Amino acid sequence: MARPRKPLLSTDRIVRAARELVDAEGLAAVSTRRLAAELGVSGPSLYNHFRTKDEILEAVADSVSAQVDLSMFEGGDRRDWRTALHDWAVSYRTALRDHPNIVPVLARGPGRRPAGLRLADAVYGAMVDAGWPPAQATSIGALMRYFIMGSALGSFAGGFVDDAGAYDPADYPHLGQAHLLSERQEKIDERAFETGLRALLDGLSEQLAQVKGTAG
């Protein structure tokens, strides 16, 4: 029997093609017709794997969540809660930075997505094990998600134009160097993320000390 000329259609192949399309052109570019054309198959064949476009986007979002490192919460590589939360946040931001167009889907929450649920479970479990009351552990998970998602939704430095004339000192006396920000965008955004992350962790460390002091 002759081998098929094209690789057989699979869930992984559809998700990979959809992720590449989202990365390149955004969420609006994804349709079952477009995906079928990209994959060289008939449109109806996609429905053997996904019922709707939304299901495909959910799977793309989960494939990005699966890129987040969770080893810092597990086994022999398990780290103290603060170090683990820091390292996880950096890994999470890296995944979102590499796939920024899928962030609006991820921002809806994990729903039934397996990788997203494993992520939430790992963070919550680590916080409870560290001594946080369950309600506060839940709040920490939410806080970190807000912070990381927000950092991925836009660039502060990228929001300024590289035209010095746009920032007249008469109107903006403290923005004389703002036109230089866009060319240093990546470095500024990474530094801002790290500054905010350390501030969050410092504050949480103080709160945990208070929690344990009260419990004692």
C-alpha positions, 0 to 999 in steps of 0.5 A: 500500500502506498504511503499517504503523501501528506502526514495524517491529520492529528490533534497535535498537528492541528494545534501546532498549525493553529498556534503558528497562525495565531503567533503570526497573524492573531486570533482573528486569523484562525478559522476552520477553513484557513486551518484546513487550507494550511494543513492541506485537508478538507474542512470537515476533517477538522471536526473529527478532532475539534467541534468548534474554532473555540475548542481549537483556540482553547487547545492552543492556549493549553499548549502554551500553558504546557510550556511553563516549567513546573519542576520547581514545585516537584520532587528533587527540584522542589524549591522554597516557596518564594524561589519557586514562585519567582522561577515559575513566574519568569517561566510563565512570562517567557511562554506568554512573551513568545506567544502574546496573541493567545494571552486573551484566551489564557486570561479567561482562566484554565477552565477544563484545560489540563495543562492550565489546571496542572499549573494552578494546582502546582502553585496552590499546592506549593503555597498551602504546603508553605504555610499559607491558609487556603484562601490566601493561597488562592489569592496568591495564585490570582495575584500572580496571574494578574501580574504575569498576564498584565506584563504580557498584554503590552509593553510600557517602553513600546508605548512611546514613539521614537520622535523627540518632538512628541514630548515637548518639555513645556508640556511634559517636563519629565519626559525628555528622554521618553523617545529613547524608550522604544529602542530599549523596550525588551531590557526595560520591560524585563527590568520592570517585570523583575522589579515588580515581581521582587516587590510582590514577593517581598510583600508576600514574605512579610505577610507569611511571617505575620500569618505564622506569627499569629498562628504561633 
